[in-house]
Each structure stands twice: as structure tokens, then as C-alpha cells.
Amino acid sequence: MGEIILDLKDLRCPLPILKANRVLQTLEPGDCLRVLATDRHTIKDFHEFCRKTGHSLIAFSEQGNNLSFLIKKK
């Protein structure tokens, strides 16, 4: 199982979701994608994205304006 880091800081929605989805399509099941973002709308968007796609949001952290999402591909 690997982990890819995708730095999407300073991008506004919907770009973080679109770019993360594109990368997830290239990963193997069980691989993880860590998304770094700053747009606060991504908090709700990534929770909803994972619910709809079946991927697992296994970790979320927030430090100041920096957001980190760890998504495991289904």
C-alpha cells in the first residue's frame, strides 16, 4: 500500500475534488492519497465525495489554514 501526497493549497473548490479524483483513478485499491488544501469548503466536499464514491476518509487534520485529508481508495 502506497501513499501519494497531493498539494492543492490555494486552489478553490471544485478544483481540489476534481484533481484528487483524477489521481485516485490512477491508484490501486488500498492505496492512500493525502490531500493538502486551504479552502475551507473542502472539509464538507471531501466528506461528501468519499461518501458518494465509497473511498474512505481515514484521517482529517487542521492546523491553522492548512487542511489535510487522508483518503484510502476503495
mmCIF file of the N, C-alpha and C atoms, coordinates in Angstrom:
data_MODEL
# 
_entry.id   MODEL 
# 
loop_
_atom_site.group_PDB 
_atom_site.id 
_atom_site.type_symbol 
_atom_site.label_atom_id 
_atom_site.label_alt_id 
_atom_site.label_comp_id 
_atom_site.label_asym_id 
_atom_site.label_entity_id 
_atom_site.label_seq_id 
_atom_site.pdbx_PDB_ins_code 
_atom_site.Cartn_x 
_atom_site.Cartn_y 
_atom_site.Cartn_z 
_atom_site.occupancy 
_atom_site.B_iso_or_equiv 
_atom_site.pdbx_formal_charge 
_atom_site.auth_seq_id 
_atom_site.auth_comp_id 
_atom_site.auth_asym_id 
_atom_site.auth_atom_id 
_atom_site.pdbx_PDB_model_num 
ATOM 1   N N  . MET A 1 1  ? 0.855   -1.180 0.000   1.00 0.00 ? 1  MET A N  1 
ATOM 2   C CA . MET A 1 1  ? 0.000   0.000  0.000   1.00 0.00 ? 1  MET A CA 1 
ATOM 3   C C  . MET A 1 1  ? 0.892   1.231  0.000   1.00 0.00 ? 1  MET A C  1 
ATOM 4   N N  . GLY A 1 2  ? 0.670   2.146  -0.928  1.00 0.00 ? 2  GLY A N  1 
ATOM 5   C CA . GLY A 1 2  ? 1.450   3.366  -1.018  1.00 0.00 ? 2  GLY A CA 1 
ATOM 6   C C  . GLY A 1 2  ? 0.648   4.573  -0.592  1.00 0.00 ? 2  GLY A C  1 
ATOM 7   N N  . GLU A 1 3  ? 1.347   5.684  -0.504  1.00 0.00 ? 3  GLU A N  1 
ATOM 8   C CA . GLU A 1 3  ? 0.687   6.954  -0.189  1.00 0.00 ? 3  GLU A CA 1 
ATOM 9   C C  . GLU A 1 3  ? 1.251   8.024  -1.104  1.00 0.00 ? 3  GLU A C  1 
ATOM 10  N N  . ILE A 1 4  ? 0.366   8.740  -1.753  1.00 0.00 ? 4  ILE A N  1 
ATOM 11  C CA . ILE A 1 4  ? 0.712   9.852  -2.624  1.00 0.00 ? 4  ILE A CA 1 
ATOM 12  C C  . ILE A 1 4  ? 0.295   11.124 -1.902  1.00 0.00 ? 4  ILE A C  1 
ATOM 13  N N  . ILE A 1 5  ? 1.121   12.159 -1.981  1.00 0.00 ? 5  ILE A N  1 
ATOM 14  C CA . ILE A 1 5  ? 0.770   13.458 -1.400  1.00 0.00 ? 5  ILE A CA 1 
ATOM 15  C C  . ILE A 1 5  ? 0.452   14.412 -2.539  1.00 0.00 ? 5  ILE A C  1 
ATOM 16  N N  . LEU A 1 6  ? -0.706  15.037 -2.448  1.00 0.00 ? 6  LEU A N  1 
ATOM 17  C CA . LEU A 1 6  ? -1.176  15.971 -3.460  1.00 0.00 ? 6  LEU A CA 1 
ATOM 18  C C  . LEU A 1 6  ? -1.375  17.331 -2.806  1.00 0.00 ? 6  LEU A C  1 
ATOM 19  N N  . ASP A 1 7  ? -0.531  18.283 -3.150  1.00 0.00 ? 7  ASP A N  1 
ATOM 20  C CA . ASP A 1 7  ? -0.585  19.622 -2.559  1.00 0.00 ? 7  ASP A CA 1 
ATOM 21  C C  . ASP A 1 7  ? -1.503  20.504 -3.398  1.00 0.00 ? 7  ASP A C  1 
ATOM 22  N N  . LEU A 1 8  ? -2.680  20.785 -2.868  1.00 0.00 ? 8  LEU A N  1 
ATOM 23  C CA . LEU A 1 8  ? -3.677  21.597 -3.564  1.00 0.00 ? 8  LEU A CA 1 
ATOM 24  C C  . LEU A 1 8  ? -3.974  22.887 -2.807  1.00 0.00 ? 8  LEU A C  1 
ATOM 25  N N  . LYS A 1 9  ? -3.014  23.324 -2.014  1.00 0.00 ? 9  LYS A N  1 
ATOM 26  C CA . LYS A 1 9  ? -3.191  24.568 -1.261  1.00 0.00 ? 9  LYS A CA 1 
ATOM 27  C C  . LYS A 1 9  ? -3.421  25.720 -2.230  1.00 0.00 ? 9  LYS A C  1 
ATOM 28  N N  . ASP A 1 10 ? -4.252  26.637 -1.805  1.00 0.00 ? 10 ASP A N  1 
ATOM 29  C CA . ASP A 1 10 ? -4.599  27.849 -2.548  1.00 0.00 ? 10 ASP A CA 1 
ATOM 30  C C  . ASP A 1 10 ? -5.503  27.608 -3.753  1.00 0.00 ? 10 ASP A C  1 
ATOM 31  N N  . LEU A 1 11 ? -5.926  26.364 -3.995  1.00 0.00 ? 11 LEU A N  1 
ATOM 32  C CA . LEU A 1 11 ? -6.919  26.114 -5.040  1.00 0.00 ? 11 LEU A CA 1 
ATOM 33  C C  . LEU A 1 11 ? -8.306  26.199 -4.427  1.00 0.00 ? 11 LEU A C  1 
ATOM 34  N N  . ARG A 1 12 ? -9.231  26.745 -5.172  1.00 0.00 ? 12 ARG A N  1 
ATOM 35  C CA . ARG A 1 12 ? -10.607 26.904 -4.707  1.00 0.00 ? 12 ARG A CA 1 
ATOM 36  C C  . ARG A 1 12 ? -11.463 25.774 -5.266  1.00 0.00 ? 12 ARG A C  1 
ATOM 37  N N  . CYS A 1 13 ? -12.521 25.444 -4.532  1.00 0.00 ? 13 CYS A N  1 
ATOM 38  C CA . CYS A 1 13 ? -13.458 24.418 -4.980  1.00 0.00 ? 13 CYS A CA 1 
ATOM 39  C C  . CYS A 1 13 ? -14.087 24.845 -6.305  1.00 0.00 ? 13 CYS A C  1 
ATOM 40  N N  . PRO A 1 14 ? -14.303 23.910 -7.185  1.00 0.00 ? 14 PRO A N  1 
ATOM 41  C CA . PRO A 1 14 ? -14.233 22.456 -7.038  1.00 0.00 ? 14 PRO A CA 1 
ATOM 42  C C  . PRO A 1 14 ? -12.892 21.839 -7.440  1.00 0.00 ? 14 PRO A C  1 
ATOM 43  N N  . LEU A 1 15 ? -11.878 22.638 -7.719  1.00 0.00 ? 15 LEU A N  1 
ATOM 44  C CA . LEU A 1 15 ? -10.613 22.087 -8.221  1.00 0.00 ? 15 LEU A CA 1 
ATOM 45  C C  . LEU A 1 15 ? -9.974  21.029 -7.323  1.00 0.00 ? 15 LEU A C  1 
ATOM 46  N N  . PRO A 1 16 ? -9.942  21.190 -5.991  1.00 0.00 ? 16 PRO A N  1 
ATOM 47  C CA . PRO A 1 16 ? -9.327  20.133 -5.176  1.00 0.00 ? 16 PRO A CA 1 
ATOM 48  C C  . PRO A 1 16 ? -10.002 18.768 -5.344  1.00 0.00 ? 16 PRO A C  1 
ATOM 49  N N  . ILE A 1 17 ? -11.314 18.745 -5.404  1.00 0.00 ? 17 ILE A N  1 
ATOM 50  C CA . ILE A 1 17 ? -12.035 17.478 -5.585  1.00 0.00 ? 17 ILE A CA 1 
ATOM 51  C C  . ILE A 1 17 ? -11.742 16.895 -6.959  1.00 0.00 ? 17 ILE A C  1 
ATOM 52  N N  . LEU A 1 18 ? -11.784 17.722 -7.980  1.00 0.00 ? 18 LEU A N  1 
ATOM 53  C CA . LEU A 1 18 ? -11.549 17.238 -9.341  1.00 0.00 ? 18 LEU A CA 1 
ATOM 54  C C  . LEU A 1 18 ? -10.143 16.669 -9.491  1.00 0.00 ? 18 LEU A C  1 
ATOM 55  N N  . LYS A 1 19 ? -9.154  17.369 -8.967  1.00 0.00 ? 19 LYS A N  1 
ATOM 56  C CA . LYS A 1 19 ? -7.764  16.910 -9.077  1.00 0.00 ? 19 LYS A CA 1 
ATOM 57  C C  . LYS A 1 19 ? -7.524  15.657 -8.237  1.00 0.00 ? 19 LYS A C  1 
ATOM 58  N N  . ALA A 1 20 ? -8.099  15.608 -7.049  1.00 0.00 ? 20 ALA A N  1 
ATOM 59  C CA . ALA A 1 20 ? -7.949  14.418 -6.208  1.00 0.00 ? 20 ALA A CA 1 
ATOM 60  C C  . ALA A 1 20 ? -8.604  13.209 -6.874  1.00 0.00 ? 20 ALA A C  1 
ATOM 61  N N  . ASN A 1 21 ? -9.765  13.389 -7.447  1.00 0.00 ? 21 ASN A N  1 
ATOM 62  C CA . ASN A 1 21 ? -10.454 12.298 -8.123  1.00 0.00 ? 21 ASN A CA 1 
ATOM 63  C C  . ASN A 1 21 ? -9.617  11.767 -9.282  1.00 0.00 ? 21 ASN A C  1 
ATOM 64  N N  . ARG A 1 22 ? -9.001  12.652 -10.030 1.00 0.00 ? 22 ARG A N  1 
ATOM 65  C CA . ARG A 1 22 ? -8.158  12.249 -11.157 1.00 0.00 ? 22 ARG A CA 1 
ATOM 66  C C  . ARG A 1 22 ? -6.992  11.374 -10.675 1.00 0.00 ? 22 ARG A C  1 
ATOM 67  N N  . VAL A 1 23 ? -6.361  11.769 -9.564  1.00 0.00 ? 23 VAL A N  1 
ATOM 68  C CA . VAL A 1 23 ? -5.246  10.982 -9.026  1.00 0.00 ? 23 VAL A CA 1 
ATOM 69  C C  . VAL A 1 23 ? -5.748  9.650  -8.473  1.00 0.00 ? 23 VAL A C  1 
ATOM 70  N N  . LEU A 1 24 ? -6.867  9.663  -7.761  1.00 0.00 ? 24 LEU A N  1 
ATOM 71  C CA . LEU A 1 24 ? -7.412  8.420  -7.199  1.00 0.00 ? 24 LEU A CA 1 
ATOM 72  C C  . LEU A 1 24 ? -7.695  7.383  -8.285  1.00 0.00 ? 24 LEU A C  1 
ATOM 73  N N  . GLN A 1 25 ? -8.082  7.826  -9.457  1.00 0.00 ? 25 GLN A N  1 
ATOM 74  C CA . GLN A 1 25 ? -8.370  6.896  -10.550 1.00 0.00 ? 25 GLN A CA 1 
ATOM 75  C C  . GLN A 1 25 ? -7.125  6.144  -11.000 1.00 0.00 ? 25 GLN A C  1 
ATOM 76  N N  . THR A 1 26 ? -5.944  6.680  -10.730 1.00 0.00 ? 26 THR A N  1 
ATOM 77  C CA . THR A 1 26 ? -4.696  6.031  -11.143 1.00 0.00 ? 26 THR A CA 1 
ATOM 78  C C  . THR A 1 26 ? -4.132  5.107  -10.064 1.00 0.00 ? 26 THR A C  1 
ATOM 79  N N  . LEU A 1 27 ? -4.686  5.144  -8.858  1.00 0.00 ? 27 LEU A N  1 
ATOM 80  C CA . LEU A 1 27 ? -4.163  4.356  -7.745  1.00 0.00 ? 27 LEU A CA 1 
ATOM 81  C C  . LEU A 1 27 ? -4.792  2.968  -7.699  1.00 0.00 ? 27 LEU A C  1 
ATOM 82  N N  . GLU A 1 28 ? -4.116  2.069  -7.008  1.00 0.00 ? 28 GLU A N  1 
ATOM 83  C CA . GLU A 1 28 ? -4.627  0.716  -6.786  1.00 0.00 ? 28 GLU A CA 1 
ATOM 84  C C  . GLU A 1 28 ? -5.531  0.720  -5.548  1.00 0.00 ? 28 GLU A C  1 
ATOM 85  N N  . PRO A 1 29 ? -6.502  -0.200 -5.484  1.00 0.00 ? 29 PRO A N  1 
ATOM 86  C CA . PRO A 1 29 ? -7.323  -0.303 -4.274  1.00 0.00 ? 29 PRO A CA 1 
ATOM 87  C C  . PRO A 1 29 ? -6.445  -0.490 -3.036  1.00 0.00 ? 29 PRO A C  1 
ATOM 88  N N  . GLY A 1 30 ? -6.765  0.241  -1.989  1.00 0.00 ? 30 GLY A N  1 
ATOM 89  C CA . GLY A 1 30 ? -5.997  0.187  -0.747  1.00 0.00 ? 30 GLY A CA 1 
ATOM 90  C C  . GLY A 1 30 ? -4.913  1.240  -0.656  1.00 0.00 ? 30 GLY A C  1 
ATOM 91  N N  . ASP A 1 31 ? -4.537  1.842  -1.799  1.00 0.00 ? 31 ASP A N  1 
ATOM 92  C CA . ASP A 1 31 ? -3.561  2.929  -1.768  1.00 0.00 ? 31 ASP A CA 1 
ATOM 93  C C  . ASP A 1 31 ? -4.189  4.157  -1.127  1.00 0.00 ? 31 ASP A C  1 
ATOM 94  N N  . CYS A 1 32 ? -3.341  5.034  -0.600  1.00 0.00 ? 32 CYS A N  1 
ATOM 95  C CA . CYS A 1 32 ? -3.826  6.234  0.080   1.00 0.00 ? 32 CYS A CA 1 
ATOM 96  C C  . CYS A 1 32 ? -3.361  7.491  -0.627  1.00 0.00 ? 32 CYS A C  1 
ATOM 97  N N  . LEU A 1 33 ? -4.216  8.481  -0.591  1.00 0.00 ? 33 LEU A N  1 
ATOM 98  C CA . LEU A 1 33 ? -3.923  9.802  -1.133  1.00 0.00 ? 33 LEU A CA 1 
ATOM 99  C C  . LEU A 1 33 ? -4.066  10.806 -0.003  1.00 0.00 ? 33 LEU A C  1 
ATOM 100 N N  . ARG A 1 34 ? -2.996  11.539 0.269   1.00 0.00 ? 34 ARG A N  1 
ATOM 101 C CA . ARG A 1 34 ? -3.059  12.623 1.251   1.00 0.00 ? 34 ARG A CA 1 
ATOM 102 C C  . ARG A 1 34 ? -3.203  13.924 0.469   1.00 0.00 ? 34 ARG A C  1 
ATOM 103 N N  . VAL A 1 35 ? -4.300  14.627 0.722   1.00 0.00 ? 35 VAL A N  1 
ATOM 104 C CA . VAL A 1 35 ? -4.579  15.889 0.049   1.00 0.00 ? 35 VAL A CA 1 
ATOM 105 C C  . VAL A 1 35 ? -4.333  17.025 1.033   1.00 0.00 ? 35 VAL A C  1 
ATOM 106 N N  . LEU A 1 36 ? -3.513  17.979 0.621   1.00 0.00 ? 36 LEU A N  1 
ATOM 107 C CA . LEU A 1 36 ? -3.258  19.184 1.405   1.00 0.00 ? 36 LEU A CA 1 
ATOM 108 C C  . LEU A 1 36 ? -4.026  20.322 0.752   1.00 0.00 ? 36 LEU A C  1 
ATOM 109 N N  . ALA A 1 37 ? -4.815  21.036 1.531   1.00 0.00 ? 37 ALA A N  1 
ATOM 110 C CA . ALA A 1 37 ? -5.667  22.091 0.988   1.00 0.00 ? 37 ALA A CA 1 
ATOM 111 C C  . ALA A 1 37 ? -5.766  23.251 1.974   1.00 0.00 ? 37 ALA A C  1 
ATOM 112 N N  . THR A 1 38 ? -6.283  24.361 1.475   1.00 0.00 ? 38 THR A N  1 
ATOM 113 C CA . THR A 1 38 ? -6.512  25.528 2.328   1.00 0.00 ? 38 THR A CA 1 
ATOM 114 C C  . THR A 1 38 ? -7.944  26.056 2.215   1.00 0.00 ? 38 THR A C  1 
ATOM 115 N N  . ASP A 1 39 ? -8.681  25.633 1.203   1.00 0.00 ? 39 ASP A N  1 
ATOM 116 C CA . ASP A 1 39 ? -10.062 26.093 1.021   1.00 0.00 ? 39 ASP A CA 1 
ATOM 117 C C  . ASP A 1 39 ? -10.970 25.365 2.016   1.00 0.00 ? 39 ASP A C  1 
ATOM 118 N N  . ARG A 1 40 ? -11.589 26.106 2.916   1.00 0.00 ? 40 ARG A N  1 
ATOM 119 C CA . ARG A 1 40 ? -12.411 25.512 3.975   1.00 0.00 ? 40 ARG A CA 1 
ATOM 120 C C  . ARG A 1 40 ? -13.611 24.733 3.427   1.00 0.00 ? 40 ARG A C  1 
ATOM 121 N N  . HIS A 1 41 ? -14.057 25.043 2.220   1.00 0.00 ? 41 HIS A N  1 
ATOM 122 C CA . HIS A 1 41 ? -15.175 24.302 1.632   1.00 0.00 ? 41 HIS A CA 1 
ATOM 123 C C  . HIS A 1 41 ? -14.807 22.844 1.373   1.00 0.00 ? 41 HIS A C  1 
ATOM 124 N N  . THR A 1 42 ? -13.503 22.555 1.271   1.00 0.00 ? 42 THR A N  1 
ATOM 125 C CA . THR A 1 42 ? -13.101 21.174 1.003   1.00 0.00 ? 42 THR A CA 1 
ATOM 126 C C  . THR A 1 42 ? -13.427 20.243 2.166   1.00 0.00 ? 42 THR A C  1 
ATOM 127 N N  . ILE A 1 43 ? -13.591 20.778 3.359   1.00 0.00 ? 43 ILE A N  1 
ATOM 128 C CA . ILE A 1 43 ? -13.917 19.920 4.505   1.00 0.00 ? 43 ILE A CA 1 
ATOM 129 C C  . ILE A 1 43 ? -15.220 19.173 4.224   1.00 0.00 ? 43 ILE A C  1 
ATOM 130 N N  . LYS A 1 44 ? -16.253 19.906 3.907   1.00 0.00 ? 44 LYS A N  1 
ATOM 131 C CA . LYS A 1 44 ? -17.545 19.288 3.590   1.00 0.00 ? 44 LYS A CA 1 
ATOM 132 C C  . LYS A 1 44 ? -17.447 18.491 2.290   1.00 0.00 ? 44 LYS A C  1 
ATOM 133 N N  . ASP A 1 45 ? -16.764 19.057 1.302   1.00 0.00 ? 45 ASP A N  1 
ATOM 134 C CA . ASP A 1 45 ? -16.707 18.427 -0.016  1.00 0.00 ? 45 ASP A CA 1 
ATOM 135 C C  . ASP A 1 45 ? -16.026 17.063 0.010   1.00 0.00 ? 45 ASP A C  1 
ATOM 136 N N  . PHE A 1 46 ? -14.900 16.929 0.725   1.00 0.00 ? 46 PHE A N  1 
ATOM 137 C CA . PHE A 1 46 ? -14.215 15.636 0.748   1.00 0.00 ? 46 PHE A CA 1 
ATOM 138 C C  . PHE A 1 46 ? -14.996 14.594 1.547   1.00 0.00 ? 46 PHE A C  1 
ATOM 139 N N  . HIS A 1 47 ? -15.679 15.002 2.612   1.00 0.00 ? 47 HIS A N  1 
ATOM 140 C CA . HIS A 1 47 ? -16.539 14.057 3.336   1.00 0.00 ? 47 HIS A CA 1 
ATOM 141 C C  . HIS A 1 47 ? -17.635 13.534 2.404   1.00 0.00 ? 47 HIS A C  1 
ATOM 142 N N  . GLU A 1 48 ? -18.271 14.424 1.681   1.00 0.00 ? 48 GLU A N  1 
ATOM 143 C CA . GLU A 1 48 ? -19.348 14.047 0.768   1.00 0.00 ? 48 GLU A CA 1 
ATOM 144 C C  . GLU A 1 48 ? -18.808 13.219 -0.404  1.00 0.00 ? 48 GLU A C  1 
ATOM 145 N N  . PHE A 1 49 ? -17.670 13.615 -0.946  1.00 0.00 ? 49 PHE A N  1 
ATOM 146 C CA . PHE A 1 49 ? -17.044 12.891 -2.050  1.00 0.00 ? 49 PHE A CA 1 
ATOM 147 C C  . PHE A 1 49 ? -16.771 11.436 -1.657  1.00 0.00 ? 49 PHE A C  1 
ATOM 148 N N  . CYS A 1 50 ? -16.203 11.234 -0.484  1.00 0.00 ? 50 CYS A N  1 
ATOM 149 C CA . CYS A 1 50 ? -15.890 9.877  -0.031  1.00 0.00 ? 50 CYS A CA 1 
ATOM 150 C C  . CYS A 1 50 ? -17.161 9.068  0.211   1.00 0.00 ? 50 CYS A C  1 
ATOM 151 N N  . ARG A 1 51 ? -18.165 9.704  0.765   1.00 0.00 ? 51 ARG A N  1 
ATOM 152 C CA . ARG A 1 51 ? -19.435 9.007  0.995   1.00 0.00 ? 51 ARG A CA 1 
ATOM 153 C C  . ARG A 1 51 ? -20.029 8.534  -0.329  1.00 0.00 ? 51 ARG A C  1 
ATOM 154 N N  . LYS A 1 52 ? -19.989 9.387  -1.341  1.00 0.00 ? 52 LYS A N  1 
ATOM 155 C CA . LYS A 1 52 ? -20.602 9.057  -2.629  1.00 0.00 ? 52 LYS A CA 1 
ATOM 156 C C  . LYS A 1 52 ? -19.785 8.053  -3.438  1.00 0.00 ? 52 LYS A C  1 
ATOM 157 N N  . THR A 1 53 ? -18.463 8.100  -3.331  1.00 0.00 ? 53 THR A N  1 
ATOM 158 C CA . THR A 1 53 ? -17.615 7.248  -4.167  1.00 0.00 ? 53 THR A CA 1 
ATOM 159 C C  . THR A 1 53 ? -17.228 5.938  -3.502  1.00 0.00 ? 53 THR A C  1 
ATOM 160 N N  . GLY A 1 54 ? -17.394 5.846  -2.185  1.00 0.00 ? 54 GLY A N  1 
ATOM 161 C CA . GLY A 1 54 ? -17.026 4.629  -1.478  1.00 0.00 ? 54 GLY A CA 1 
ATOM 162 C C  . GLY A 1 54 ? -15.593 4.606  -0.982  1.00 0.00 ? 54 GLY A C  1 
ATOM 163 N N  . HIS A 1 55 ? -14.815 5.642  -1.304  1.00 0.00 ? 55 HIS A N  1 
ATOM 164 C CA . HIS A 1 55 ? -13.465 5.743  -0.749  1.00 0.00 ? 55 HIS A CA 1 
ATOM 165 C C  . HIS A 1 55 ? -13.592 6.071  0.739   1.00 0.00 ? 55 HIS A C  1 
ATOM 166 N N  . SER A 1 56 ? -12.545 5.767  1.508   1.00 0.00 ? 56 SER A N  1 
ATOM 167 C CA . SER A 1 56 ? -12.586 6.006  2.955   1.00 0.00 ? 56 SER A CA 1 
ATOM 168 C C  . SER A 1 56 ? -11.768 7.232  3.323   1.00 0.00 ? 56 SER A C  1 
ATOM 169 N N  . LEU A 1 57 ? -12.397 8.163  4.014   1.00 0.00 ? 57 LEU A N  1 
ATOM 170 C CA . LEU A 1 57 ? -11.666 9.293  4.589   1.00 0.00 ? 57 LEU A CA 1 
ATOM 171 C C  . LEU A 1 57 ? -11.177 8.807  5.947   1.00 0.00 ? 57 LEU A C  1 
ATOM 172 N N  . ILE A 1 58 ? -9.909  8.412  6.013   1.00 0.00 ? 58 ILE A N  1 
ATOM 173 C CA . ILE A 1 58 ? -9.422  7.768  7.232   1.00 0.00 ? 58 ILE A CA 1 
ATOM 174 C C  . ILE A 1 58 ? -8.767  8.737  8.202   1.00 0.00 ? 58 ILE A C  1 
ATOM 175 N N  . ALA A 1 59 ? -8.472  9.944  7.741   1.00 0.00 ? 59 ALA A N  1 
ATOM 176 C CA . ALA A 1 59 ? -7.912  10.942 8.662   1.00 0.00 ? 59 ALA A CA 1 
ATOM 177 C C  . ALA A 1 59 ? -8.155  12.333 8.106   1.00 0.00 ? 59 ALA A C  1 
ATOM 178 N N  . PHE A 1 60 ? -8.394  13.249 9.016   1.00 0.00 ? 60 PHE A N  1 
ATOM 179 C CA . PHE A 1 60 ? -8.525  14.671 8.682   1.00 0.00 ? 60 PHE A CA 1 
ATOM 180 C C  . PHE A 1 60 ? -7.851  15.451 9.790   1.00 0.00 ? 60 PHE A C  1 
ATOM 181 N N  . SER A 1 61 ? -7.059  16.443 9.404   1.00 0.00 ? 61 SER A N  1 
ATOM 182 C CA . SER A 1 61 ? -6.464  17.318 10.414  1.00 0.00 ? 61 SER A CA 1 
ATOM 183 C C  . SER A 1 61 ? -6.471  18.748 9.903   1.00 0.00 ? 61 SER A C  1 
ATOM 184 N N  . GLU A 1 62 ? -6.440  19.653 10.858  1.00 0.00 ? 62 GLU A N  1 
ATOM 185 C CA . GLU A 1 62 ? -6.493  21.080 10.559  1.00 0.00 ? 62 GLU A CA 1 
ATOM 186 C C  . GLU A 1 62 ? -5.498  21.789 11.463  1.00 0.00 ? 62 GLU A C  1 
ATOM 187 N N  . GLN A 1 63 ? -4.583  22.539 10.844  1.00 0.00 ? 63 GLN A N  1 
ATOM 188 C CA . GLN A 1 63 ? -3.628  23.349 11.593  1.00 0.00 ? 63 GLN A CA 1 
ATOM 189 C C  . GLN A 1 63 ? -3.652  24.741 10.987  1.00 0.00 ? 63 GLN A C  1 
ATOM 190 N N  . GLY A 1 64 ? -4.325  25.654 11.677  1.00 0.00 ? 64 GLY A N  1 
ATOM 191 C CA . GLY A 1 64 ? -4.487  26.997 11.122  1.00 0.00 ? 64 GLY A CA 1 
ATOM 192 C C  . GLY A 1 64 ? -5.305  26.921 9.849   1.00 0.00 ? 64 GLY A C  1 
ATOM 193 N N  . ASN A 1 65 ? -4.759  27.462 8.762   1.00 0.00 ? 65 ASN A N  1 
ATOM 194 C CA . ASN A 1 65 ? -5.446  27.423 7.468   1.00 0.00 ? 65 ASN A CA 1 
ATOM 195 C C  . ASN A 1 65 ? -5.150  26.154 6.679   1.00 0.00 ? 65 ASN A C  1 
ATOM 196 N N  . ASN A 1 66 ? -4.251  25.322 7.173   1.00 0.00 ? 66 ASN A N  1 
ATOM 197 C CA . ASN A 1 66 ? -3.839  24.126 6.441   1.00 0.00 ? 66 ASN A CA 1 
ATOM 198 C C  . ASN A 1 66 ? -4.702  22.928 6.816   1.00 0.00 ? 66 ASN A C  1 
ATOM 199 N N  . LEU A 1 67 ? -5.243  22.286 5.786   1.00 0.00 ? 67 LEU A N  1 
ATOM 200 C CA . LEU A 1 67 ? -6.103  21.125 5.949   1.00 0.00 ? 67 LEU A CA 1 
ATOM 201 C C  . LEU A 1 67 ? -5.419  19.916 5.330   1.00 0.00 ? 67 LEU A C  1 
ATOM 202 N N  . SER A 1 68 ? -5.587  18.759 5.956   1.00 0.00 ? 68 SER A N  1 
ATOM 203 C CA . SER A 1 68 ? -5.007  17.525 5.434   1.00 0.00 ? 68 SER A CA 1 
ATOM 204 C C  . SER A 1 68 ? -6.064  16.425 5.483   1.00 0.00 ? 68 SER A C  1 
ATOM 205 N N  . PHE A 1 69 ? -6.248  15.759 4.347   1.00 0.00 ? 69 PHE A N  1 
ATOM 206 C CA . PHE A 1 69 ? -7.207  14.664 4.223   1.00 0.00 ? 69 PHE A CA 1 
ATOM 207 C C  . PHE A 1 69 ? -6.442  13.420 3.785   1.00 0.00 ? 69 PHE A C  1 
ATOM 208 N N  . LEU A 1 70 ? -6.650  12.308 4.460   1.00 0.00 ? 70 LEU A N  1 
ATOM 209 C CA . LEU A 1 70 ? -6.058  11.044 4.044   1.00 0.00 ? 70 LEU A CA 1 
ATOM 210 C C  . LEU A 1 70 ? -7.190  10.150 3.554   1.00 0.00 ? 70 LEU A C  1 
ATOM 211 N N  . ILE A 1 71 ? -7.149  9.848  2.265   1.00 0.00 ? 71 ILE A N  1 
ATOM 212 C CA . ILE A 1 71 ? -8.214  9.095  1.609   1.00 0.00 ? 71 ILE A CA 1 
ATOM 213 C C  . ILE A 1 71 ? -7.661  7.753  1.150   1.00 0.00 ? 71 ILE A C  1 
ATOM 214 N N  . LYS A 1 72 ? -8.363  6.684  1.507   1.00 0.00 ? 72 LYS A N  1 
ATOM 215 C CA . LYS A 1 72 ? -7.976  5.336  1.081   1.00 0.00 ? 72 LYS A CA 1 
ATOM 216 C C  . LYS A 1 72 ? -8.889  4.914  -0.061  1.00 0.00 ? 72 LYS A C  1 
ATOM 217 N N  . LYS A 1 73 ? -8.267  4.523  -1.183  1.00 0.00 ? 73 LYS A N  1 
ATOM 218 C CA . LYS A 1 73 ? -9.054  4.132  -2.351  1.00 0.00 ? 73 LYS A CA 1 
ATOM 219 C C  . LYS A 1 73 ? -9.773  2.816  -2.087  1.00 0.00 ? 73 LYS A C  1 
ATOM 220 N N  . LYS A 1 74 ? -11.034 2.756  -2.523  1.00 0.00 ? 74 LYS A N  1 
ATOM 221 C CA . LYS A 1 74 ? -11.824 1.525  -2.313  1.00 0.00 ? 74 LYS A CA 1 
ATOM 222 C C  . LYS A 1 74 ? -11.335 0.416  -3.212  1.00 0.00 ? 74 LYS A C  1 
# 
